[in-house]
Amino acid sequence: MLSHVVPEIEMRCKAELVYEINRIKRERHAVILGHNYMEPVLFHTALDCQGDSLELSRIAASADAEVIVFCGVRFVAETASILSPD
């Protein structure tokens, strides 16, 4: 899926990172939300939900997870925190 966008060497280099992210995500009962402008390898492999700022804030508000990791700009995470204070 990413071969036309990301060089194979970059995907291989990030494979271990993605593996660790997914391991920790399971261990911590976390959900990872990512903004559309993230770098392609992590965007397509480590995230549970992708979208724009408003959509991700809404998803965060209804997420059933112990930990919410928000990959985006700070103000979006602050909006999600307001919508989901716990």
Phi and psi restraints in degrees (range 20) as a CNS / XPLOR table:
assign (resid 1 and name C) (resid 2 and name N)
       (resid 2 and name CA) (resid 2 and name C) 1.0 -102.6 20.0 2
assign (resid 2 and name N) (resid 2 and name CA)
       (resid 2 and name C) (resid 3 and name N) 1.0 -2.3 20.0 2
assign (resid 2 and name C) (resid 3 and name N)
       (resid 3 and name CA) (resid 3 and name C) 1.0 -59.2 20.0 2
assign (resid 3 and name N) (resid 3 and name CA)
       (resid 3 and name C) (resid 4 and name N) 1.0 -27.6 20.0 2
assign (resid 3 and name C) (resid 4 and name N)
       (resid 4 and name CA) (resid 4 and name C) 1.0 -85.5 20.0 2
assign (resid 4 and name N) (resid 4 and name CA)
       (resid 4 and name C) (resid 5 and name N) 1.0 -7.0 20.0 2
assign (resid 4 and name C) (resid 5 and name N)
       (resid 5 and name CA) (resid 5 and name C) 1.0 -114.2 20.0 2
assign (resid 5 and name N) (resid 5 and name CA)
       (resid 5 and name C) (resid 6 and name N) 1.0 -40.3 20.0 2
assign (resid 5 and name C) (resid 6 and name N)
       (resid 6 and name CA) (resid 6 and name C) 1.0 -119.4 20.0 2
assign (resid 6 and name N) (resid 6 and name CA)
       (resid 6 and name C) (resid 7 and name N) 1.0 131.0 20.0 2
assign (resid 6 and name C) (resid 7 and name N)
       (resid 7 and name CA) (resid 7 and name C) 1.0 -61.0 20.0 2
assign (resid 7 and name N) (resid 7 and name CA)
       (resid 7 and name C) (resid 8 and name N) 1.0 144.8 20.0 2
assign (resid 7 and name C) (resid 8 and name N)
       (resid 8 and name CA) (resid 8 and name C) 1.0 -56.2 20.0 2
assign (resid 8 and name N) (resid 8 and name CA)
       (resid 8 and name C) (resid 9 and name N) 1.0 -38.8 20.0 2
assign (resid 8 and name C) (resid 9 and name N)
       (resid 9 and name CA) (resid 9 and name C) 1.0 -61.4 20.0 2
assign (resid 9 and name N) (resid 9 and name CA)
       (resid 9 and name C) (resid 10 and name N) 1.0 -36.7 20.0 2
assign (resid 9 and name C) (resid 10 and name N)
       (resid 10 and name CA) (resid 10 and name C) 1.0 -68.0 20.0 2
assign (resid 10 and name N) (resid 10 and name CA)
       (resid 10 and name C) (resid 11 and name N) 1.0 -40.8 20.0 2
assign (resid 10 and name C) (resid 11 and name N)
       (resid 11 and name CA) (resid 11 and name C) 1.0 -63.8 20.0 2
assign (resid 11 and name N) (resid 11 and name CA)
       (resid 11 and name C) (resid 12 and name N) 1.0 -40.5 20.0 2
assign (resid 11 and name C) (resid 12 and name N)
       (resid 12 and name CA) (resid 12 and name C) 1.0 -65.1 20.0 2
assign (resid 12 and name N) (resid 12 and name CA)
       (resid 12 and name C) (resid 13 and name N) 1.0 -40.6 20.0 2
assign (resid 12 and name C) (resid 13 and name N)
       (resid 13 and name CA) (resid 13 and name C) 1.0 -64.0 20.0 2
assign (resid 13 and name N) (resid 13 and name CA)
       (resid 13 and name C) (resid 14 and name N) 1.0 -34.6 20.0 2
assign (resid 13 and name C) (resid 14 and name N)
       (resid 14 and name CA) (resid 14 and name C) 1.0 -90.4 20.0 2
assign (resid 14 and name N) (resid 14 and name CA)
       (resid 14 and name C) (resid 15 and name N) 1.0 -7.2 20.0 2
assign (resid 14 and name C) (resid 15 and name N)
       (resid 15 and name CA) (resid 15 and name C) 1.0 -59.8 20.0 2
assign (resid 15 and name N) (resid 15 and name CA)
       (resid 15 and name C) (resid 16 and name N) 1.0 -42.6 20.0 2
assign (resid 15 and name C) (resid 16 and name N)
       (resid 16 and name CA) (resid 16 and name C) 1.0 -66.1 20.0 2
assign (resid 16 and name N) (resid 16 and name CA)
       (resid 16 and name C) (resid 17 and name N) 1.0 -39.8 20.0 2
assign (resid 16 and name C) (resid 17 and name N)
       (resid 17 and name CA) (resid 17 and name C) 1.0 -61.8 20.0 2
assign (resid 17 and name N) (resid 17 and name CA)
       (resid 17 and name C) (resid 18 and name N) 1.0 -46.1 20.0 2
assign (resid 17 and name C) (resid 18 and name N)
       (resid 18 and name CA) (resid 18 and name C) 1.0 -62.7 20.0 2
assign (resid 18 and name N) (resid 18 and name CA)
       (resid 18 and name C) (resid 19 and name N) 1.0 -41.2 20.0 2
assign (resid 18 and name C) (resid 19 and name N)
       (resid 19 and name CA) (resid 19 and name C) 1.0 -58.0 20.0 2
assign (resid 19 and name N) (resid 19 and name CA)
       (resid 19 and name C) (resid 20 and name N) 1.0 -46.9 20.0 2
assign (resid 19 and name C) (resid 20 and name N)
       (resid 20 and name CA) (resid 20 and name C) 1.0 -65.9 20.0 2
assign (resid 20 and name N) (resid 20 and name CA)
       (resid 20 and name C) (resid 21 and name N) 1.0 -41.4 20.0 2
assign (resid 20 and name C) (resid 21 and name N)
       (resid 21 and name CA) (resid 21 and name C) 1.0 -58.6 20.0 2
assign (resid 21 and name N) (resid 21 and name CA)
       (resid 21 and name C) (resid 22 and name N) 1.0 -46.9 20.0 2
assign (resid 21 and name C) (resid 22 and name N)
       (resid 22 and name CA) (resid 22 and name C) 1.0 -66.8 20.0 2
assign (resid 22 and name N) (resid 22 and name CA)
       (resid 22 and name C) (resid 23 and name N) 1.0 -35.5 20.0 2
assign (resid 22 and name C) (resid 23 and name N)
       (resid 23 and name CA) (resid 23 and name C) 1.0 -64.5 20.0 2
assign (resid 23 and name N) (resid 23 and name CA)
       (resid 23 and name C) (resid 24 and name N) 1.0 -48.6 20.0 2
assign (resid 23 and name C) (resid 24 and name N)
       (resid 24 and name CA) (resid 24 and name C) 1.0 -66.1 20.0 2
assign (resid 24 and name N) (resid 24 and name CA)
       (resid 24 and name C) (resid 25 and name N) 1.0 -36.9 20.0 2
assign (resid 24 and name C) (resid 25 and name N)
       (resid 25 and name CA) (resid 25 and name C) 1.0 -58.2 20.0 2
assign (resid 25 and name N) (resid 25 and name CA)
       (resid 25 and name C) (resid 26 and name N) 1.0 -45.8 20.0 2
assign (resid 25 and name C) (resid 26 and name N)
       (resid 26 and name CA) (resid 26 and name C) 1.0 -65.8 20.0 2
assign (resid 26 and name N) (resid 26 and name CA)
       (resid 26 and name C) (resid 27 and name N) 1.0 -43.8 20.0 2
assign (resid 26 and name C) (resid 27 and name N)
       (resid 27 and name CA) (resid 27 and name C) 1.0 -61.9 20.0 2
assign (resid 27 and name N) (resid 27 and name CA)
       (resid 27 and name C) (resid 28 and name N) 1.0 -39.2 20.0 2
assign (resid 27 and name C) (resid 28 and name N)
       (resid 28 and name CA) (resid 28 and name C) 1.0 -94.8 20.0 2
assign (resid 28 and name N) (resid 28 and name CA)
       (resid 28 and name C) (resid 29 and name N) 1.0 1.7 20.0 2
assign (resid 28 and name C) (resid 29 and name N)
       (resid 29 and name CA) (resid 29 and name C) 1.0 53.3 20.0 2
assign (resid 29 and name N) (resid 29 and name CA)
       (resid 29 and name C) (resid 30 and name N) 1.0 52.9 20.0 2
assign (resid 29 and name C) (resid 30 and name N)
       (resid 30 and name CA) (resid 30 and name C) 1.0 -106.8 20.0 2
assign (resid 30 and name N) (resid 30 and name CA)
       (resid 30 and name C) (resid 31 and name N) 1.0 159.9 20.0 2
assign (resid 30 and name C) (resid 31 and name N)
       (resid 31 and name CA) (resid 31 and name C) 1.0 -123.2 20.0 2
assign (resid 31 and name N) (resid 31 and name CA)
       (resid 31 and name C) (resid 32 and name N) 1.0 137.9 20.0 2
assign (resid 31 and name C) (resid 32 and name N)
       (resid 32 and name CA) (resid 32 and name C) 1.0 -114.7 20.0 2
assign (resid 32 and name N) (resid 32 and name CA)
       (resid 32 and name C) (resid 33 and name N) 1.0 122.7 20.0 2
assign (resid 32 and name C) (resid 33 and name N)
       (resid 33 and name CA) (resid 33 and name C) 1.0 -109.3 20.0 2
assign (resid 33 and name N) (resid 33 and name CA)
       (resid 33 and name C) (resid 34 and name N) 1.0 136.4 20.0 2
assign (resid 33 and name C) (resid 34 and name N)
       (resid 34 and name CA) (resid 34 and name C) 1.0 -132.6 20.0 2
assign (resid 34 and name N) (resid 34 and name CA)
       (resid 34 and name C) (resid 35 and name N) 1.0 139.0 20.0 2
assign (resid 34 and name C) (resid 35 and name N)
       (resid 35 and name CA) (resid 35 and name C) 1.0 -75.1 20.0 2
assign (resid 35 and name N) (resid 35 and name CA)
       (resid 35 and name C) (resid 36 and name N) 1.0 152.6 20.0 2
assign (resid 35 and name C) (resid 36 and name N)
       (resid 36 and name CA) (resid 36 and name C) 1.0 -54.4 20.0 2
assign (resid 36 and name N) (resid 36 and name CA)
       (resid 36 and name C) (resid 37 and name N) 1.0 -27.1 20.0 2
assign (resid 36 and name C) (resid 37 and name N)
       (resid 37 and name CA) (resid 37 and name C) 1.0 -90.6 20.0 2
assign (resid 37 and name N) (resid 37 and name CA)
       (resid 37 and name C) (resid 38 and name N) 1.0 12.3 20.0 2
assign (resid 37 and name C) (resid 38 and name N)
       (resid 38 and name CA) (resid 38 and name C) 1.0 -66.9 20.0 2
assign (resid 38 and name N) (resid 38 and name CA)
       (resid 38 and name C) (resid 39 and name N) 1.0 162.3 20.0 2
assign (resid 38 and name C) (resid 39 and name N)
       (resid 39 and name CA) (resid 39 and name C) 1.0 -66.7 20.0 2
assign (resid 39 and name N) (resid 39 and name CA)
       (resid 39 and name C) (resid 40 and name N) 1.0 144.4 20.0 2
assign (resid 39 and name C) (resid 40 and name N)
       (resid 40 and name CA) (resid 40 and name C) 1.0 -58.7 20.0 2
assign (resid 40 and name N) (resid 40 and name CA)
       (resid 40 and name C) (resid 41 and name N) 1.0 -43.3 20.0 2
assign (resid 40 and name C) (resid 41 and name N)
       (resid 41 and name CA) (resid 41 and name C) 1.0 -62.0 20.0 2
assign (resid 41 and name N) (resid 41 and name CA)
       (resid 41 and name C) (resid 42 and name N) 1.0 -50.6 20.0 2
assign (resid 41 and name C) (resid 42 and name N)
       (resid 42 and name CA) (resid 42 and name C) 1.0 -69.3 20.0 2
assign (resid 42 and name N) (resid 42 and name CA)
       (resid 42 and name C) (resid 43 and name N) 1.0 -36.5 20.0 2
assign (resid 42 and name C) (resid 43 and name N)
       (resid 43 and name CA) (resid 43 and name C) 1.0 -57.9 20.0 2
assign (resid 43 and name N) (resid 43 and name CA)
       (resid 43 and name C) (resid 44 and name N) 1.0 -40.7 20.0 2
assign (resid 43 and name C) (resid 44 and name N)
       (resid 44 and name CA) (resid 44 and name C) 1.0 -94.5 20.0 2
assign (resid 44 and name N) (resid 44 and name CA)
       (resid 44 and name C) (resid 45 and name N) 1.0 -2.0 20.0 2
assign (resid 44 and name C) (resid 45 and name N)
       (resid 45 and name CA) (resid 45 and name C) 1.0 -126.8 20.0 2
assign (resid 45 and name N) (resid 45 and name CA)
       (resid 45 and name C) (resid 46 and name N) 1.0 -30.7 20.0 2
assign (resid 45 and name C) (resid 46 and name N)
       (resid 46 and name CA) (resid 46 and name C) 1.0 -107.6 20.0 2
assign (resid 46 and name N) (resid 46 and name CA)
       (resid 46 and name C) (resid 47 and name N) 1.0 -11.4 20.0 2
assign (resid 46 and name C) (resid 47 and name N)
       (resid 47 and name CA) (resid 47 and name C) 1.0 -91.3 20.0 2
assign (resid 47 and name N) (resid 47 and name CA)
       (resid 47 and name C) (resid 48 and name N) 1.0 148.8 20.0 2
assign (resid 47 and name C) (resid 48 and name N)
       (resid 48 and name CA) (resid 48 and name C) 1.0 -89.6 20.0 2
assign (resid 48 and name N) (resid 48 and name CA)
       (resid 48 and name C) (resid 49 and name N) 1.0 -33.6 20.0 2
assign (resid 48 and name C) (resid 49 and name N)
       (resid 49 and name CA) (resid 49 and name C) 1.0 -142.0 20.0 2
assign (resid 49 and name N) (resid 49 and name CA)
       (resid 49 and name C) (resid 50 and name N) 1.0 141.6 20.0 2
assign (resid 49 and name C) (resid 50 and name N)
       (resid 50 and name CA) (resid 50 and name C) 1.0 -123.9 20.0 2
assign (resid 50 and name N) (resid 50 and name CA)
       (resid 50 and name C) (resid 51 and name N) 1.0 151.7 20.0 2
assign (resid 50 and name C) (resid 51 and name N)
       (resid 51 and name CA) (resid 51 and name C) 1.0 169.3 20.0 2
assign (resid 51 and name N) (resid 51 and name CA)
       (resid 51 and name C) (resid 52 and name N) 1.0 -167.5 20.0 2
assign (resid 51 and name C) (resid 52 and name N)
       (resid 52 and name CA) (resid 52 and name C) 1.0 -88.9 20.0 2
assign (resid 52 and name N) (resid 52 and name CA)
       (resid 52 and name C) (resid 53 and name N) 1.0 177.3 20.0 2
assign (resid 52 and name C) (resid 53 and name N)
       (resid 53 and name CA) (resid 53 and name C) 1.0 -58.0 20.0 2
assign (resid 53 and name N) (resid 53 and name CA)
       (resid 53 and name C) (resid 54 and name N) 1.0 -49.4 20.0 2
assign (resid 53 and name C) (resid 54 and name N)
       (resid 54 and name CA) (resid 54 and name C) 1.0 -65.5 20.0 2
assign (resid 54 and name N) (resid 54 and name CA)
       (resid 54 and name C) (resid 55 and name N) 1.0 -45.0 20.0 2
assign (resid 54 and name C) (resid 55 and name N)
       (resid 55 and name CA) (resid 55 and name C) 1.0 -60.3 20.0 2
assign (resid 55 and name N) (resid 55 and name CA)
       (resid 55 and name C) (resid 56 and name N) 1.0 -44.0 20.0 2
assign (resid 55 and name C) (resid 56 and name N)
       (resid 56 and name CA) (resid 56 and name C) 1.0 -67.2 20.0 2
assign (resid 56 and name N) (resid 56 and name CA)
       (resid 56 and name C) (resid 57 and name N) 1.0 -36.0 20.0 2
assign (resid 56 and name C) (resid 57 and name N)
       (resid 57 and name CA) (resid 57 and name C) 1.0 -63.3 20.0 2
assign (resid 57 and name N) (resid 57 and name CA)
       (resid 57 and name C) (resid 58 and name N) 1.0 -39.9 20.0 2
assign (resid 57 and name C) (resid 58 and name N)
       (resid 58 and name CA) (resid 58 and name C) 1.0 -66.5 20.0 2
assign (resid 58 and name N) (resid 58 and name CA)
       (resid 58 and name C) (resid 59 and name N) 1.0 -41.2 20.0 2
assign (resid 58 and name C) (resid 59 and name N)
       (resid 59 and name CA) (resid 59 and name C) 1.0 -62.6 20.0 2
assign (resid 59 and name N) (resid 59 and name CA)
       (resid 59 and name C) (resid 60 and name N) 1.0 -42.9 20.0 2
assign (resid 59 and name C) (resid 60 and name N)
       (resid 60 and name CA) (resid 60 and name C) 1.0 -60.6 20.0 2
assign (resid 60 and name N) (resid 60 and name CA)
       (resid 60 and name C) (resid 61 and name N) 1.0 -38.6 20.0 2
assign (resid 60 and name C) (resid 61 and name N)
       (resid 61 and name CA) (resid 61 and name C) 1.0 -64.4 20.0 2
assign (resid 61 and name N) (resid 61 and name CA)
       (resid 61 and name C) (resid 62 and name N) 1.0 -28.5 20.0 2
assign (resid 61 and name C) (resid 62 and name N)
       (resid 62 and name CA) (resid 62 and name C) 1.0 -107.3 20.0 2
assign (resid 62 and name N) (resid 62 and name CA)
       (resid 62 and name C) (resid 63 and name N) 1.0 5.5 20.0 2
assign (resid 62 and name C) (resid 63 and name N)
       (resid 63 and name CA) (resid 63 and name C) 1.0 -68.6 20.0 2
assign (resid 63 and name N) (resid 63 and name CA)
       (resid 63 and name C) (resid 64 and name N) 1.0 138.4 20.0 2
assign (resid 63 and name C) (resid 64 and name N)
       (resid 64 and name CA) (resid 64 and name C) 1.0 -105.7 20.0 2
assign (resid 64 and name N) (resid 64 and name CA)
       (resid 64 and name C) (resid 65 and name N) 1.0 78.9 20.0 2
assign (resid 64 and name C) (resid 65 and name N)
       (resid 65 and name CA) (resid 65 and name C) 1.0 -146.8 20.0 2
assign (resid 65 and name N) (resid 65 and name CA)
       (resid 65 and name C) (resid 66 and name N) 1.0 152.7 20.0 2
assign (resid 65 and name C) (resid 66 and name N)
       (resid 66 and name CA) (resid 66 and name C) 1.0 -73.4 20.0 2
assign (resid 66 and name N) (resid 66 and name CA)
       (resid 66 and name C) (resid 67 and name N) 1.0 -32.2 20.0 2
assign (resid 66 and name C) (resid 67 and name N)
       (resid 67 and name CA) (resid 67 and name C) 1.0 -131.8 20.0 2
assign (resid 67 and name N) (resid 67 and name CA)
       (resid 67 and name C) (resid 68 and name N) 1.0 134.8 20.0 2
assign (resid 67 and name C) (resid 68 and name N)
       (resid 68 and name CA) (resid 68 and name C) 1.0 -116.0 20.0 2
assign (resid 68 and name N) (resid 68 and name CA)
       (resid 68 and name C) (resid 69 and name N) 1.0 120.5 20.0 2
assign (resid 68 and name C) (resid 69 and name N)
       (resid 69 and name CA) (resid 69 and name C) 1.0 -103.9 20.0 2
assign (resid 69 and name N) (resid 69 and name CA)
       (resid 69 and name C) (resid 70 and name N) 1.0 122.7 20.0 2
assign (resid 69 and name C) (resid 70 and name N)
       (resid 70 and name CA) (resid 70 and name C) 1.0 -112.2 20.0 2
assign (resid 70 and name N) (resid 70 and name CA)
       (resid 70 and name C) (resid 71 and name N) 1.0 113.4 20.0 2
assign (resid 70 and name C) (resid 71 and name N)
       (resid 71 and name CA) (resid 71 and name C) 1.0 -97.0 20.0 2
assign (resid 71 and name N) (resid 71 and name CA)
       (resid 71 and name C) (resid 72 and name N) 1.0 95.6 20.0 2
assign (resid 71 and name C) (resid 72 and name N)
       (resid 72 and name CA) (resid 72 and name C) 1.0 -176.1 20.0 2
assign (resid 72 and name N) (resid 72 and name CA)
       (resid 72 and name C) (resid 73 and name N) 1.0 -167.3 20.0 2
assign (resid 72 and name C) (resid 73 and name N)
       (resid 73 and name CA) (resid 73 and name C) 1.0 -77.9 20.0 2
assign (resid 73 and name N) (resid 73 and name CA)
       (resid 73 and name C) (resid 74 and name N) 1.0 155.0 20.0 2
assign (resid 73 and name C) (resid 74 and name N)
       (resid 74 and name CA) (resid 74 and name C) 1.0 -55.8 20.0 2
assign (resid 74 and name N) (resid 74 and name CA)
       (resid 74 and name C) (resid 75 and name N) 1.0 -44.4 20.0 2
assign (resid 74 and name C) (resid 75 and name N)
       (resid 75 and name CA) (resid 75 and name C) 1.0 -62.4 20.0 2
assign (resid 75 and name N) (resid 75 and name CA)
       (resid 75 and name C) (resid 76 and name N) 1.0 -28.0 20.0 2
assign (resid 75 and name C) (resid 76 and name N)
       (resid 76 and name CA) (resid 76 and name C) 1.0 -71.4 20.0 2
assign (resid 76 and name N) (resid 76 and name CA)
       (resid 76 and name C) (resid 77 and name N) 1.0 -41.7 20.0 2
assign (resid 76 and name C) (resid 77 and name N)
       (resid 77 and name CA) (resid 77 and name C) 1.0 -63.8 20.0 2
assign (resid 77 and name N) (resid 77 and name CA)
       (resid 77 and name C) (resid 78 and name N) 1.0 -36.1 20.0 2
assign (resid 77 and name C) (resid 78 and name N)
       (resid 78 and name CA) (resid 78 and name C) 1.0 -65.0 20.0 2
assign (resid 78 and name N) (resid 78 and name CA)
       (resid 78 and name C) (resid 79 and name N) 1.0 -39.4 20.0 2
assign (resid 78 and name C) (resid 79 and name N)
       (resid 79 and name CA) (resid 79 and name C) 1.0 -62.8 20.0 2
assign (resid 79 and name N) (resid 79 and name CA)
       (resid 79 and name C) (resid 80 and name N) 1.0 -44.4 20.0 2
assign (resid 79 and name C) (resid 80 and name N)
       (resid 80 and name CA) (resid 80 and name C) 1.0 -61.8 20.0 2
assign (resid 80 and name N) (resid 80 and name CA)
       (resid 80 and name C) (resid 81 and name N) 1.0 -37.9 20.0 2
assign (resid 80 and name C) (resid 81 and name N)
       (resid 81 and name CA) (resid 81 and name C) 1.0 -65.5 20.0 2
assign (resid 81 and name N) (resid 81 and name CA)
       (resid 81 and name C) (resid 82 and name N) 1.0 -36.5 20.0 2
assign (resid 81 and name C) (resid 82 and name N)
       (resid 82 and name CA) (resid 82 and name C) 1.0 -66.6 20.0 2
assign (resid 82 and name N) (resid 82 and name CA)
       (resid 82 and name C) (resid 83 and name N) 1.0 -42.6 20.0 2
assign (resid 82 and name C) (resid 83 and name N)
       (resid 83 and name CA) (resid 83 and name C) 1.0 -73.4 20.0 2
assign (resid 83 and name N) (resid 83 and name CA)
       (resid 83 and name C) (resid 84 and name N) 1.0 -24.6 20.0 2
assign (resid 83 and name C) (resid 84 and name N)
       (resid 84 and name CA) (resid 84 and name C) 1.0 -136.1 20.0 2
assign (resid 84 and name N) (resid 84 and name CA)
       (resid 84 and name C) (resid 85 and name N) 1.0 72.3 20.0 2
assign (resid 84 and name C) (resid 85 and name N)
       (resid 85 and name CA) (resid 85 and name C) 1.0 -63.2 20.0 2
assign (resid 85 and name N) (resid 85 and name CA)
       (resid 85 and name C) (resid 86 and name N) 1.0 -23.5 20.0 2
